[in-house]
Amino acid sequence: MDSQTLQQLKDEIKNELSQSLKTANFKTVLEKYGISGEKALKLECSIDLSQMQTQDTTDSSNRNLLISDNNIVKLDCDWCDCCGCC
């Protein structure tokens, strides 16, 4: 996976997370505990590239074109009640 494709994957996953978080009720939960303010909640997820399976079974060399040394790519999200991930 080249760096451009990996960036596209990260962007799409972050967008999906953001869309899901928009409907979450984190603001109410945080306020219940006296926590307020933008970006008070930070979320992190990771993509384990070692679990990647190529679509093309004839070319397994794509499996070796991983970007990260440890095969884990992290995505960070600062949650905002207005728009999900900021």
Rosetta blueprint (number, residue, H / E / L):
1 M L
2 D L
3 S H
4 Q H
5 T H
6 L H
7 Q H
8 Q H
9 L H
10 K H
11 D H
12 E H
13 I H
14 K H
15 N H
16 E H
17 L H
18 S H
19 Q H
20 S H
21 L H
22 K H
23 T L
24 A L
25 N L
26 F H
27 K H
28 T H
29 V H
30 L H
31 E H
32 K H
33 Y L
34 G L
35 I L
36 S L
37 G L
38 E L
39 K L
40 A L
41 L E
42 K E
43 L E
44 E E
45 C E
46 S E
47 I E
48 D E
49 L H
50 S H
51 Q H
52 M L
53 Q L
54 T L
55 Q L
56 D L
57 T L
58 T L
59 D L
60 S H
61 S H
62 N H
63 R H
64 N H
65 L L
66 L L
67 I L
68 S L
69 D L
70 N L
71 N L
72 I E
73 V E
74 K E
75 L E
76 D E
77 C E
78 D E
79 W E
80 C E
81 D L
82 C L
83 C L
84 G E
85 C E
86 C L
